[in-house]
Amino acid sequence: MKANFYLLFRSAGMLSSVALLLVALPNRVSAQKQTDAFPTYDSYIKITGQAADITGDKTAFERRTQQPKDGGVGIEDLHLSKDLSKTTTLTVDGKAMTGSEDYLAQINVTKNEVGSVEVGYKRFRTFYDGVGGFFPLNKQWLPLQNEDLHLDRAKFWAEAKLAMPNAPALTLRYTNELRDGRKDSTIWGDTDLTGLAYNLAPNPVTPARKIVPSYINIGERHQRLEAIAQKTIGKTTIELTLFGDQTNNLDTRYVTRFPGEVVPWSIASLSTTVPTGQVASPQAIAKAAVSAVNWNNQIVQSQSDGSATKTSGVTATSDTVLSDRVSLRLGLNYELVHSDLSGDRPIYTTTPTATGPVVVATDNNLGLLGGARVKDFTGNIALELKPTKNFTATLALRAQDEFARAASSYTVVAASGTPATTLASTPRLQWSKLHQNSETPVLDLRYTGIKDLALYFTGSKRSLNGIDQNTSSYNPLTAAVGTLALNNTSEDHGNYKLGANWKASSIFTLRAEIYRKGHKDDYAGYGSRLGDNYLLDSTDTGYKLTAIVKPTMALSFTTRFVSQLSKMQVTGFLPTFPANDSLDGKNYMLGETIDWTPSTQCYVQLNGNAVFNQINTVYPNAGVTVATATASAWNVNGVVQNSNNNYLSGSALAGFVVDKLTDAQVQVNYYHAANGNAVLAAYTTPYGVAVRDVQATVGLKHKFSDKWIGNAKVGYFDSANDTSGGNLNFHGPVAYVTLEHAL
């Protein structure tokens, strides 16, 4: 594999050298022709090769750039258009790139005043890496043994359209989509191997940190069959859609907690624990009994989530032009969903015994089986008014009614004893049902009656009410029913936007927009749960400004500024626990783009963005926990930190004409974030991103003849990742060559 990679890289480099050499040589035939240097072909094929010689973490390169570390070669683009007759056209599109596993095959045959048939298949790969967090104090880094993860997405479709004069337009469409592979998960496992001591200032908390990587096996399929009929009768266009939808998913998440750790039997047999790194001496046992820190056993767990759904439904819409100033749109939709759920959560714990460690298998959800049935009715009406040529108003209302029932059963397998090796199985049942309805009025306004000024407003408010009944899981051998939860549910979701586009002159244009998004979820108990209440209330308010200044035809400046403030309140069991601030977010973005075209043979573009993004919870008001007889004082603010995502990004792009057969392009991209704070490691896990990426490329595009065009690029990537302690750093050259030929 490595030999093939270097061969590919060398081949790409040779192709680049050939392209550069051909640029320098005069092409006498082409030079004599006064045609455009880069024509657009009706039918063509592009043959491409790409490679990289990366030093450092190659999987980090794949994830960051979404390019294969071993390069690739193949057909980047194929387009063929041919008239089979005076009324029939054949179109073929294709792609086949190894490495990125990017494929496309699509055939379309269209006959005028009859219809068309199309069949296609496409597939592409998304790269991930199997790494977790980095603990800066002892440089702990625990990647998966195989970091190279990827997910393939594929889609097959077939469609037939019948569109004959004076007859309804008919469409039959089938799609089959697939997701398959492995990707990383942000649900990380924990480890005690952080080098932290317990009960020593400033960290009287467990030394465990969640930095152990995990991953998900994805296996998902989605199929859909649609039949669509459309007919215009007078001034009314009617469309009827019958559809069937089916999914079949099985995803499994794998998590390891405390990898490689086992409590010594001498400690476990005494039902005591000892801090990591200490020996089982009498003094250590005494300290462990006082401190109550857990030196944990390795736990390997997986959670399988399976779901299979079948949906059938019908949608009917109509669009009627009542007059030049009034249009009416109507819509009705009915869906029936049946779903089956399956899964389990096996847990393998390494437990110490007198004869050595023993792996004990338990399960929180063994043999999970369940099902749900959902009926959904939706209707909408919209009236579009044009009282004047400069003013348009759309009034719409959407209503929805939903019924859902679900039930499930599973078995809990638990361990007990010292050591915990005695297993017991307990069956469990649970059920739920829900009835909810919602109404969503929408208002959309547009006004252009003021010279060089366009005003617009869009507002919607979704109100939902329902009744939710469910029971906690219970043992049917000992109870007839679990604990009931009875809730009146209500939700309010408001979205409002007001904006203007003002062209003050040929030099200056201003676009401004203010918006507000509000979401409030309220669950109030009734009957036996009267007095229970849960509230979640969030609002986002902000504005966007864009100014375009064009002092000359060759030079323009585009300045963008975005401001957003977010608030959230949450509570449970009112009035015992009143509403409290749960989130305070700030987001500011300033961007600038400069476009300069000093001549028809040269252009330059500069881009820059500065983003300040911060989310607060209780910080910085958490305070300090005072010392006790068994624990030191410690700063709670050190644990509950802001979530920061501040970064700078920029790019520079320049293109120019070398001669009438050759264009050149130079590009540089830059990204920098410095949100990491290793000082916090003593209190919590420092998750903040700290990374710097630089990318530079130089490219040439050359016309060899009327039917051959070549494009070659060479570049260099450099990425420094302090978030991972440098373990994800990579750098190295990349090469890209393509030859385009007219067919």
C-alpha positions in Angstrom: 0.0 0.0 0.0 2.8 2.4 0.9 4.7 1.6 -2.3 1.5 2.3 -4.3 1.0 5.6 -2.5 4.5 6.9 -3.3 4.1 5.7 -6.9 0.9 7.6 -7.2 2.5 10.7 -5.6 5.4 10.5 -8.0 3.0 10.0 -10.9 1.1 13.1 -9.9 4.3 15.1 -9.6 5.4 13.9 -13.0 2.1 15.0 -14.5 2.4 18.4 -12.9 5.9 18.8 -14.3 4.6 17.8 -17.8 1.8 20.3 -17.5 4.2 23.1 -16.5 6.6 22.2 -19.3 3.8 22.2 -21.9 2.7 25.6 -20.6 6.2 27.0 -21.4 6.3 25.4 -24.9 4.6 27.3 -27.7 1.6 25.5 -29.2 1.8 26.7 -32.8 -1.6 25.3 -33.9 -3.5 26.9 -31.0 -1.5 30.1 -31.0 -2.7 30.8 -34.6 -6.4 30.6 -33.6 -8.1 33.6 -32.2 -10.6 31.6 -30.2 -11.4 31.6 -26.5 -8.6 30.0 -24.4 -11.0 27.9 -22.3 -14.2 26.9 -24.2 -17.1 25.2 -22.5 -17.7 21.7 -23.8 -21.1 20.2 -24.3 -19.7 16.7 -23.7 -16.4 16.1 -21.9 -14.4 13.8 -19.6 -12.0 14.8 -16.8 -9.3 12.4 -15.8 -7.8 13.3 -12.4 -5.0 12.2 -10.1 -4.3 13.5 -6.6 -1.8 12.6 -3.9 -0.3 13.8 -0.7 3.0 13.2 1.2 1.8 13.9 4.7 4.1 13.8 7.8 2.3 13.4 11.1 -1.2 12.2 11.8 -2.6 11.1 8.4 -6.1 10.5 9.7 -6.3 14.0 11.0 -5.4 15.2 7.5 -8.2 13.1 6.1 -10.8 14.5 8.5 -9.6 18.1 8.2 -9.4 18.2 4.4 -11.8 15.3 3.5 -9.1 14.0 1.1 -7.7 10.5 1.2 -4.2 10.2 2.7 -3.1 7.7 0.0 -4.4 9.9 -2.8 -6.6 8.8 -5.6 -7.1 8.7 -9.3 -10.0 8.3 -11.7 -12.7 10.1 -13.6 -13.5 13.3 -11.8 -16.4 14.3 -14.2 -18.0 12.8 -17.2 -20.8 14.5 -19.1 -22.2 13.3 -22.4 -25.2 14.9 -24.2 -26.4 13.4 -27.5 -29.5 13.9 -29.6 -30.8 10.4 -30.5 -33.4 12.0 -32.8 -35.0 15.3 -33.4 -37.2 14.8 -30.3 -35.1 12.6 -28.1 -32.0 13.5 -26.0 -29.6 11.2 -24.1 -27.6 12.6 -21.2 -25.0 10.6 -19.3 -23.1 11.8 -16.2 -20.5 9.9 -14.4 -17.7 10.0 -11.8 -15.3 7.4 -10.4 -12.6 8.5 -8.0 -10.7 5.9 -5.9 -9.4 6.9 -2.5 -12.4 9.2 -1.8 -14.6 6.4 -3.1 -16.7 9.0 -5.0 -18.8 7.5 -7.7 -21.7 8.6 -9.9 -23.6 7.0 -12.7 -26.7 8.7 -14.1 -28.6 8.2 -17.4 -31.4 10.4 -18.6 -33.5 10.0 -21.7 -36.0 12.8 -22.5 -38.5 12.8 -25.4 -40.2 16.1 -26.2 -44.0 16.2 -25.3 -43.8 12.6 -23.9 -41.6 12.6 -20.8 -38.3 11.3 -19.4 -36.7 8.3 -17.7 -33.8 8.7 -15.4 -31.7 6.1 -13.4 -28.8 6.9 -11.2 -26.4 5.8 -8.5 -24.0 7.9 -6.4 -21.7 7.2 -3.5 -19.2 9.2 -1.5 -17.1 8.8 1.6 -16.8 11.1 4.7 -13.6 10.7 6.8 -13.5 10.7 10.6 -10.8 9.9 13.2 -10.9 7.7 16.2 -9.5 10.0 18.8 -10.8 11.4 22.1 -9.5 14.1 24.4 -6.1 15.0 25.6 -5.1 15.6 29.3 -2.3 18.1 29.4 -1.0 17.5 32.9 0.4 14.1 32.3 0.1 14.2 28.5 -2.4 11.3 28.5 -3.5 10.4 25.0 -5.7 7.4 24.3 -6.6 7.1 20.6 -8.4 4.0 19.2 -6.0 1.3 17.9 -7.4 2.0 14.4 -7.9 5.8 14.1 -9.0 5.5 10.4 -12.8 5.8 10.4 -15.1 6.6 7.5 -18.7 6.6 6.6 -20.0 5.8 3.1 -23.2 7.3 1.8 -24.9 5.9 -1.2 -28.1 6.6 -3.1 -29.9 4.8 -6.0 -32.8 6.4 -7.7 -35.1 5.7 -10.7 -37.7 8.2 -12.0 -40.2 8.1 -14.9 -42.1 11.2 -16.0 -45.0 11.3 -18.4 -45.8 14.8 -19.6 -48.0 14.7 -22.7 -50.0 17.7 -23.9 -53.5 18.1 -22.5 -53.0 15.3 -20.0 -52.0 15.1 -16.3 -48.3 15.1 -15.7 -47.4 11.9 -13.9 -44.2 11.1 -12.0 -43.1 7.8 -10.4 -40.0 8.1 -8.3 -38.1 5.5 -6.2 -35.1 6.2 -4.0 -32.9 3.9 -1.9 -30.4 5.6 0.4 -27.7 3.9 2.5 -25.3 5.0 5.3 -22.6 2.4 6.2 -19.4 2.5 8.1 -17.9 3.8 11.4 -17.6 7.3 12.8 -16.4 8.8 16.0 -18.8 9.6 18.9 -18.5 12.5 21.4 -19.9 10.3 24.2 -16.4 9.5 25.5 -15.4 7.0 28.2 -13.5 8.0 31.3 -10.1 7.1 32.8 -8.4 7.5 36.2 -5.0 7.6 34.6 -4.7 11.4 34.7 -1.9 11.7 37.3 -4.1 13.7 39.6 -4.1 13.1 43.4 -7.4 12.9 45.3 -8.4 15.2 48.1 -5.4 17.5 47.6 -6.0 21.2 47.0 -7.1 22.5 44.6 -8.8 19.4 43.4 -10.8 17.5 46.0 -12.8 15.6 43.3 -12.3 12.4 41.4 -9.3 12.3 39.2 -11.4 10.6 36.4 -11.7 12.5 33.1 -13.8 11.7 30.1 -11.1 11.6 27.3 -11.3 7.9 26.1 -12.5 7.8 22.5 -15.6 5.9 21.3 -17.1 5.1 18.0 -20.4 4.1 16.3 -21.0 1.4 13.8 -23.6 2.8 11.3 -26.0 0.6 9.3 -28.9 2.6 7.9 -31.2 2.2 4.9 -34.0 4.6 3.8 -36.4 3.8 0.9 -39.1 5.9 -0.6 -41.6 5.4 -3.4 -43.7 8.3 -4.7 -46.4 8.7 -7.3 -47.2 12.3 -8.3 -50.0 13.5 -10.5 -50.3 17.2 -11.5 -53.0 18.8 -13.6 -54.0 22.4 -14.4 -57.7 23.1 -14.8 -58.5 26.6 -15.7 -56.6 28.8 -13.2 -56.1 26.0 -10.7 -53.1 23.7 -10.5 -53.8 20.5 -8.5 -51.1 18.1 -7.3 -51.7 14.7 -5.7 -48.9 12.6 -4.1 -49.1 9.1 -2.8 -46.0 7.9 -1.0 -44.6 5.0 1.0 -41.5 5.3 3.1 -39.4 2.7 4.9 -36.3 2.8 7.1 -34.2 0.0 8.6 -31.5 1.2 10.9 -29.1 -0.6 13.3 -26.5 1.6 15.0 -24.1 0.4 17.7 -22.0 2.7 19.9 -18.8 1.2 21.6 -17.5 2.8 24.7 -14.7 1.7 27.0 -14.4 3.2 30.5 -11.2 3.0 32.6 -9.3 1.0 29.9 -6.7 -1.3 31.4 -7.6 -0.6 35.0 -8.5 -3.3 37.6 -8.9 -2.8 41.4 -6.5 -5.0 43.3 -8.2 -7.9 45.0 -6.8 -7.0 48.4 -8.7 -3.7 48.1 -11.8 -4.9 46.5 -12.3 -7.7 49.0 -12.4 -5.1 51.8 -15.1 -3.1 49.9 -12.7 -0.1 49.9 -11.0 1.8 47.2 -7.7 3.4 46.7 -6.5 6.4 44.7 -4.7 5.6 41.4 -1.0 5.1 41.9 -1.1 4.1 45.6 -0.3 0.6 46.9 -2.6 -1.5 49.1 -0.9 -0.7 52.4 -2.8 -0.2 55.6 -2.2 3.5 55.4 -3.5 3.5 51.8 -6.6 1.5 52.8 -7.3 3.9 55.6 -6.9 6.9 53.3 -9.2 5.2 50.7 -11.9 4.6 53.3 -11.9 8.3 54.2 -11.5 9.8 50.8 -14.1 7.5 49.1 -12.4 7.9 45.7 -13.1 5.2 43.1 -10.3 3.4 41.5 -12.5 1.8 38.8 -12.5 -1.5 37.0 -12.5 -1.6 33.2 -15.9 -1.5 31.7 -16.6 -2.2 28.0 -20.1 -1.5 26.9 -21.9 -1.3 23.6 -25.4 0.0 22.9 -27.3 -1.2 19.9 -30.2 0.9 18.7 -32.4 -0.6 16.0 -35.4 0.9 14.4 -37.6 -0.1 11.5 -40.4 2.2 10.3 -43.0 2.0 7.6 -44.8 5.2 6.6 -47.7 5.6 4.1 -49.4 8.8 3.3 -51.1 11.1 0.8 -50.6 14.8 0.1 -52.9 17.0 -1.9 -52.2 20.6 -2.9 -53.9 23.3 -5.1 -52.7 26.7 -6.3 -55.4 28.9 -7.7 -55.0 32.4 -9.3 -58.3 34.1 -8.3 -57.3 37.4 -10.0 -54.2 39.4 -10.9 -53.9 40.4 -7.3 -55.1 37.3 -5.3 -53.8 33.7 -5.3 -54.9 30.9 -3.0 -52.9 27.8 -2.0 -54.3 24.8 -0.1 -52.7 21.7 1.2 -53.7 18.5 3.1 -51.4 15.7 4.3 -52.0 12.4 6.1 -49.3 10.1 7.3 -49.5 6.8 9.2 -46.2 5.5 10.8 -45.6 2.1 12.2 -42.2 1.5 13.9 -40.4 -1.4 15.6 -37.6 -0.8 18.1 -34.9 -3.2 19.2 -31.6 -3.1 21.0 -29.5 -3.9 24.0 -26.7 -2.6 26.2 -24.3 -5.4 27.1 -21.7 -4.3 29.7 -18.5 -6.3 30.4 -16.9 -5.4 33.7 -13.5 -6.8 34.7 -14.0 -7.7 38.4 -11.2 -8.8 40.7 -11.5 -12.2 42.5 -9.3 -14.2 44.7 -8.1 -16.2 41.7 -7.7 -13.2 39.4 -9.8 -10.8 37.4 -13.1 -12.1 36.0 -15.1 -10.5 33.2 -18.8 -10.2 34.3 -21.4 -9.6 31.7 -24.5 -7.5 32.6 -27.1 -5.7 30.5 -29.3 -2.7 31.2 -31.6 -3.3 28.2 -31.3 -7.0 27.2 -33.6 -7.9 24.4 -35.3 -4.6 24.0 -38.5 -4.9 21.9 -40.9 -2.1 21.3 -43.2 -0.5 18.8 -45.1 2.7 18.1 -47.9 3.8 15.9 -48.3 7.5 14.9 -51.1 9.2 12.9 -50.5 12.7 11.7 -53.0 15.1 10.0 -51.8 18.4 8.5 -53.5 21.1 6.7 -52.4 24.5 5.4 -54.0 27.5 3.7 -52.2 30.5 2.2 -53.6 33.7 0.6 -51.2 35.8 -1.5 -52.3 39.4 -2.0 -50.9 42.0 -4.3 -52.9 45.2 -3.6 -50.3 47.3 -5.5 -47.5 46.4 -7.9 -45.0 47.3 -5.1 -46.6 45.5 -2.2 -47.1 41.8 -1.6 -48.6 40.1 1.5 -49.0 36.4 2.2 -51.2 35.2 5.0 -50.9 31.5 5.9 -52.0 29.1 8.5 -50.8 25.6 9.2 -52.6 23.1 11.5 -51.4 19.7 12.7 -53.0 17.0 14.8 -50.9 14.0 16.0 -51.7 10.8 17.8 -48.9 8.4 19.1 -48.8 5.2 21.1 -45.8 3.2 22.1 -44.8 0.3 24.4 -41.7 -1.7 25.0 -40.2 -4.6 27.1 -36.7 -5.6 28.1 -34.7 -7.4 30.8 -32.2 -5.9 33.2 -29.3 -8.2 34.1 -27.5 -6.9 37.2 -24.5 -8.2 39.3 -24.2 -8.2 43.1 -21.9 -9.6 45.8 -18.2 -9.0 46.7 -16.9 -9.3 44.1 -20.0 -8.5 42.0 -20.2 -11.8 40.1 -23.7 -13.0 41.1 -26.2 -12.2 38.3 -30.0 -11.6 38.5 -32.4 -11.0 35.7 -35.5 -8.7 36.0 -38.1 -8.2 33.3 -39.3 -4.6 32.6 -42.3 -3.1 30.8 -43.2 0.5 29.9 -45.6 2.4 27.7 -46.6 5.9 26.6 -49.2 7.8 24.6 -49.4 11.3 23.3 -52.0 13.5 21.6 -51.0 16.9 20.5 -52.1 19.6 18.0 -50.6 22.8 16.8 -51.4 25.9 14.8 -48.8 28.1 13.0 -49.9 31.4 11.5 -47.4 33.0 9.1 -47.2 36.5 7.8 -44.9 37.5 4.9 -44.7 41.1 3.7 -42.7 42.6 0.8 -42.6 46.3 -0.2 -40.6 48.0 -3.0 -42.5 51.3 -3.4 -39.6 53.5 -2.2 -36.9 54.1 -4.8 -33.8 51.9 -4.3 -35.2 50.4 -1.1 -36.8 47.0 -0.5 -38.4 46.2 2.8 -39.5 42.7 4.0 -41.0 41.1 7.1 -41.6 37.4 7.9 -43.2 36.2 11.1 -44.5 32.9 12.4 -45.8 31.6 15.7 -46.3 27.9 16.4 -48.5 27.1 19.3 -48.7 23.4 20.5 -50.9 21.8 23.1 -51.2 18.2 24.1 -51.5 15.5 26.7 -48.6 13.2 27.4 -49.1 10.1 29.5 -46.3 7.6 30.2 -45.1 5.2 32.8 -41.7 4.4 34.2 -40.3 1.0 33.6 -41.7 -1.6 36.1 -41.3 -5.3 36.9 -44.6 -7.0 35.8 -43.9 -9.8 38.4 -44.2 -7.5 41.3 -46.2 -4.5 40.1 -49.2 -3.8 37.9 -48.0 -0.5 36.6 -45.1 1.9 37.0 -45.0 5.5 38.2 -47.4 7.5 35.9 -46.3 10.8 34.5 -49.3 12.9 33.4 -48.5 16.1 31.6 -50.3 18.9 29.8 -47.7 19.9 27.2 -47.5 23.3 25.6 -45.0 24.9 23.3 -44.6 28.3 21.7 -42.1 28.9 18.9 -41.9 32.4 17.5 -39.7 33.4 14.6 -39.6 37.0 13.4 -37.4 38.8 10.8 -37.4 42.4 9.6 -35.0 43.5 6.9 -34.2 46.1 4.3 -32.0 46.3 1.1 -31.0 49.9 0.3 -29.0 50.8 -2.8 -28.0 54.3 -1.8 -26.0 54.9 -5.0 -23.9 53.0 -7.5 -21.1 53.1 -4.9 -22.9 52.1 -1.7 -25.4 49.3 -0.9 -26.6 48.4 2.6 -28.5 45.3 3.8 -29.9 45.2 7.3 -31.9 42.5 9.2 -33.0 42.1 12.8 -34.5 38.9 14.1 -35.9 37.2 17.1 -36.4 33.5 17.8 -38.2 32.3 20.9 -38.9 28.8 22.1 -40.8 27.9 25.2 -41.6 24.3 26.3 -43.9 23.9 29.3 -44.9 20.6 30.9 -47.5 20.9 33.7 -48.5 17.8 35.6 -52.2 17.0 36.3 -54.1 14.4 38.3 -51.7 12.4 40.5 -48.8 14.5 39.2 -50.5 17.9 39.9 -47.9 20.4 40.9 -45.1 19.0 38.7 -43.9 21.5 36.2 -41.0 21.7 33.8 -40.1 24.8 31.9 -37.5 25.4 29.1 -37.5 29.0 27.8 -35.0 30.3 25.3 -34.7 33.4 23.1 -32.2 34.4 20.4 -32.1 38.1 19.3 -29.8 39.7 16.9 -29.1 41.6 13.7 -27.1 41.3 10.5 -25.5 44.1 8.6 -23.9 43.9 5.1 -22.4 47.0 3.5 -21.0 46.9 -0.1 -18.8 49.8 -1.2 -17.7 49.9 -4.8 -15.6 53.0 -5.3 -14.6 51.9 -8.9 -15.7 49.2 -11.3 -12.6 47.3 -10.5 -12.7 47.5 -6.7 -15.3 46.5 -4.1 -15.5 46.0 -0.3 -18.1 43.8 1.3 -18.3 44.1 5.1 -20.5 41.8 7.2 -21.4 42.0 10.9 -23.6 39.6 12.8 -24.6 40.0 16.5 -26.6 37.4 18.4 -27.5 37.2 22.1 -29.0 34.1 23.6 -30.8 33.5 26.9 -32.3 30.3 28.4 -34.2 29.6 31.6 -35.0 26.1 32.9 -36.7 24.7 36.0 -38.5 21.7 37.3 -41.2 21.1 40.0 -42.4 24.7 40.3 -42.7 26.5 42.7 -40.2 24.6 44.7 -37.5 25.2 42.2 -38.0 28.5 40.5 -36.8 29.4 37.0 -33.1 30.1 36.8 -30.7 31.3 34.1 -29.3 28.2 32.3 -27.6 29.9 29.4 -26.2 33.2 28.4 -24.7 33.2 25.0 -23.0 35.9 22.9 -22.0 35.5 19.3 -20.3 38.3 17.2 -18.9 37.9 13.7 -17.1 40.5 11.6 -16.1 39.6 8.1 -14.6 41.5 5.2 -14.2 40.6 1.5 -12.2 42.7 -1.0 -12.5 42.1 -4.7 -10.1 43.8 -7.1 -9.9 43.3 -10.8 -7.2 45.7 -12.0 -7.5 44.4 -15.6 -9.3 41.7 -17.6 -6.2 39.6 -17.1 -6.0 39.7 -13.3 -8.2 39.4 -10.2 -7.6 39.4 -6.5 -9.9 38.5 -3.6 -9.1 38.8 0.1 -11.4 37.4 2.8 -11.2 37.7 6.6 -13.5 36.6 9.5 -13.2 37.2 13.2 -15.7 35.3 15.4 -16.3 35.7 19.2 -18.6 33.0 20.5 -19.2 32.4 24.2 -21.8 30.4 26.1 -22.1 30.8 29.9 -24.1 28.8 32.4 -23.6 29.5 36.1 -20.0 30.7 35.5 -18.6 33.0 37.0 -21.1 32.9 39.9 -20.5 29.3 41.1 -18.2 30.6 43.8 -15.9 28.5 46.0 -16.8 25.5 48.1 -15.5 26.0 51.7 -13.2 23.4 53.2 -14.5 20.6 55.5 -12.9 18.1 57.8 -12.4 15.7 55.0 -12.0 17.9 51.9 -10.1 21.0 50.9 -11.7 24.2 49.6 -12.0 24.3 45.9 -13.0 26.7 43.2 -16.3 25.5 41.6 -15.8 28.1 38.8 -12.8 26.1 37.7 -15.2 23.2 36.9 -18.1 25.2 35.4 -16.4 27.1 32.7 -17.6 29.1 29.7 -17.8 27.4 26.4 -15.7 29.4 23.9 -15.5 29.1 20.2 -13.5 32.1 19.1 -11.5 32.0 15.9 -9.9 33.9 13.1 -10.0 32.8 9.4 -8.8 34.3 6.2 -8.0 33.6 2.6 -6.2 35.3 -0.3 -6.9 34.4 -3.9 -5.1 35.8 -7.0 -5.5 34.7 -10.6 -3.9 36.1 -13.7 -3.4 35.3 -17.4 0.1 34.0 -18.2 -0.6 34.0 -21.9 -3.7 33.6 -24.0 -3.6 29.8 -23.5 -2.6 29.7 -19.8 -4.1 31.0 -16.5 -2.5 30.8 -13.1 -4.0 30.9 -9.6 -2.5 31.3 -6.2 -4.5 30.7 -3.0 -3.7 30.8 0.8 -6.1 29.8 3.5 -5.6 30.4 7.3 -7.6 29.4 10.4 -6.7 29.9 14.0 -8.5 29.2 17.3 -7.0 29.5 20.7 -9.7 28.4 23.2 -7.7 25.8 25.1 -6.7 26.4 28.7 -4.5 23.7 30.2 -4.8 25.4 33.7 -8.3 24.1 34.0 -7.1 20.5 33.9 -6.8 20.3 37.7 -10.5 21.0 37.9 -12.1 19.7 34.8 -11.4 18.5 31.2 -10.2 21.4 29.1 -12.2 20.8 25.9 -11.5 24.2 24.2 -10.2 24.0 20.7 -6.7 25.3 20.0 -5.6 24.8 16.4 -3.8 26.6 13.6 -4.2 25.6 9.9 -2.4 27.0 6.9 -2.9 25.9 3.3 -1.2 27.3 0.2 -1.7 26.2 -3.4 -0.4 27.2 -6.8 -2.3 26.2 -9.9 -2.0 26.4 -13.7 -4.7 25.9 -16.3 -3.6 25.4 -19.9 -5.3 24.8 -23.2 -3.3 22.3 -25.3 -5.7 22.2 -28.2 -9.4 22.8 -29.0 -10.3 19.5 -27.3 -7.7 19.3 -24.5 -7.4 21.4 -21.3 -5.1 20.6 -18.4 -5.2 21.8 -14.8 -2.4 21.2 -12.3 -2.1 22.3 -8.7 0.6 21.9 -6.0 0.1 22.9 -2.4 1.2 22.5 1.1 -0.8 21.9 4.3 0.4 22.7 7.8 -1.8 22.0 10.9 -0.8 22.5 14.5 -3.3 21.1 16.9 -2.7 22.1 20.5 -6.0 20.6 21.6 -4.5 17.2 21.2 -1.1 18.1 22.6 0.3 18.0 19.1 -0.7 14.4 18.5 -2.9 15.4 15.5 -0.4 17.7 13.9 0.3 17.1 10.2 2.1 18.8 7.3 3.2 18.0 3.8 2.8 18.7 0.1 -0.3 17.8 -2.0 -0.6 17.5 -5.8 -3.6 17.6 -8.1 -3.7 17.1 -11.9 -6.7 16.9 -14.3 -7.0 16.6 -18.0 -10.2 17.6 -19.7 -11.1 16.2 -23.1 -14.0 17.2 -25.3 -16.1 14.2 -26.5 
